[in-house]
Amino acid sequence: MYRVYDKPEFLRQKVLDEAIRQTQAANAKGLKVEWLVSDQTTVKQLTQFFTEKNVNVLVKYLAE
């Protein structure tokens, strides 16, 4: 689901909405949002997507 460029626009919007919700909640408490992802392609896609949308979520690769 998180390979956002392989999904239709409505699913990309759902991912974006969730990221925005999390960053707003984190910012209210002075925290940052970090997503740990176990797929390199997904890390690249989410990083690019959040950069384009100006959403401050750090996406990191976590090997299983």
Order of alpha helices (4+ residues) and beta strands (2+ residues): alpha-beta-alpha-beta
